Amino acid sequence: MTNKNVSKREVQDFWGSLYDSLYDDVDGQLTRDQLFKGIDALEDMFRLRSYMAVEEMPLNRLQGKKVLEIGPGAGGHSALFAKYGAIMVSADLTKSRALATQAKFDLMADAAEGCQAMQSDAENLPFADNSFDIVYSNGVLHHTPDTERSIDEVYRVLKPGGQAVIMLYCKSSWHYWINMFLGVGLLTGKIFTGPNWLGRATEWGGKNDQTVTNPITRCYTAGGCRRLFKHFEGVSLRKSEFYIYLIPKLGRLYRRWQTKRYGTHPGGILVYGEPWPISSPLEFWLGKYIGWDWFISARKPKA
Ligand SMILES: C[S@@+](CC[C@H](N)C(=O)[O-])C[C@H]1O[C@@H](n2cnc3c(N)ncnc32)[C@H](O)[C@@H]1O
């Protein structure tokens, strides 16, 4: 489903504004030593959460592989894959995000040899057909106006037999139906403001006041994901990530208690601009059934 009412400029303005507000103070002062410690902490946090970046991504087989990350944001995931020897190409629509990712490769120097970040659009990737062993994208393609076209681009640039590792938001989740649809959509009336209400309902996580709204967010059922990946084979879907603190209003109180009870993990600093509040065992468990993320792995058939 295309949304022609949303321009790429609006997408860039939102993510540029949110991420500058989240990362400016982290990125501005990052040293090489802190970056390597940050990457190790990030990997540790991902392992604790069984996150896609360490589960669906074959980290121990990345050496020498050509990997495209679409929408690297802060560049933490790309830096982790570079540490494992991947030859990264990291493409973000928002220029400041491409620059921030390149800055991390530059700090890594020899450890990220051959890696580069650039500004480019998931819907029109500037790469030849059959170029990459793996295409990875975490929480990006549901924010672009034409998600179907971006998945078709993933397929086009993958080598035959190559793997797509993609996170998309999940519609059959607590977060969509209870927090968003009921809590924000119906109770605040946002659902009546037009087709992109879900984007406008997204909570602002920035440290500054919000001046622009998120122009588009979509979420998918299992069937919707399978339709998007119809040209691929071996499509696997895994649900994860349930957070009580995302419940509007109430969640803030819970988060304070959660932080005291379970602590925070420094792995969040590189990718969220702050430590990650460690989830409770109940949240980890519920994530498998009613989580907000689909971790998708799929292969382009061999020729
Ligand atoms: C939610 S952030 C995810 C960042 C990162 N992947 C992560 O997990 O932390 C979305 C990112 O996607 C980028 N983005 C949005 N639409 C894009 C498009 N059409 N092509 C490339 N990047 C895009 C934004 O600029 C932003 O950096």
The ligand as an SDF file (V2000), in Angstrom:
LIG
                    3D

 27 29  0  0  0  0  0  0  0  0999 V2000
   13.0770    4.0850   13.6680 C   0  0  0  0  0  0  0  0  0  0  0  0
   14.5500    4.6290   12.8850 S   0  0  0  0  0  0  0  0  0  0  0  0
   15.4730    3.1160   12.9660 C   0  0  0  0  0  0  0  0  0  0  0  0
   16.9540    3.3290   13.0750 C   0  0  0  0  0  0  0  0  0  0  0  0
   17.8000    2.0800   13.2820 C   0  0  0  0  0  0  0  0  0  0  0  0
   17.5380    1.1050   12.2630 N   0  0  0  0  0  0  0  0  0  0  0  0
   17.6040    1.4970   14.6430 C   0  0  0  0  0  0  0  0  0  0  0  0
   17.1110    0.3980   14.7650 O   0  0  0  0  0  0  0  0  0  0  0  0
   17.9570    2.1440   15.6390 O   0  0  0  0  0  0  0  0  0  0  0  0
   14.1380    4.8520   11.2040 C   0  0  0  0  0  0  0  0  0  0  0  0
   15.3140    5.2460   10.3300 C   0  0  0  0  0  0  0  0  0  0  0  0
   14.9340    4.9560    8.9790 O   0  0  0  0  0  0  0  0  0  0  0  0
   15.3120    6.0030    8.1320 C   0  0  0  0  0  0  0  0  0  0  0  0
   14.4130    5.9570    6.9610 N   0  0  0  0  0  0  0  0  0  0  0  0
   13.0900    6.2300    6.8940 C   0  0  0  0  0  0  0  0  0  0  0  0
   12.6320    6.0620    5.6430 N   0  0  0  0  0  0  0  0  0  0  0  0
   13.6920    5.6620    4.8860 C   0  0  0  0  0  0  0  0  0  0  0  0
   13.8590    5.3380    3.5010 C   0  0  0  0  0  0  0  0  0  0  0  0
   12.8480    5.4240    2.6330 N   0  0  0  0  0  0  0  0  0  0  0  0
   15.0880    4.9610    3.0710 N   0  0  0  0  0  0  0  0  0  0  0  0
   16.1470    4.8770    3.9240 C   0  0  0  0  0  0  0  0  0  0  0  0
   16.0430    5.1990    5.2490 N   0  0  0  0  0  0  0  0  0  0  0  0
   14.8340    5.5790    5.7160 C   0  0  0  0  0  0  0  0  0  0  0  0
   15.1670    7.2380    9.0060 C   0  0  0  0  0  0  0  0  0  0  0  0
   15.9180    8.3140    8.5100 O   0  0  0  0  0  0  0  0  0  0  0  0
   15.6740    6.7210   10.3530 C   0  0  0  0  0  0  0  0  0  0  0  0
   17.0620    6.8660   10.4690 O   0  0  0  0  0  0  0  0  0  0  0  0
  1  2  1  0
  2  3  1  0
  2 10  1  0
  3  4  1  0
  4  5  1  0
  5  6  1  0
  5  7  1  0
  7  8  2  0
  7  9  1  0
 10 11  1  0
 11 12  1  0
 11 26  1  0
 12 13  1  0
 13 14  1  0
 13 24  1  0
 14 15  1  0
 14 23  1  0
 15 16  2  0
 16 17  1  0
 17 18  1  0
 17 23  2  0
 18 19  1  0
 18 20  2  0
 20 21  1  0
 21 22  2  0
 22 23  1  0
 24 25  1  0
 24 26  1  0
 26 27  1  0
M  CHG  2   2   1   9  -1
M  END
$$$$
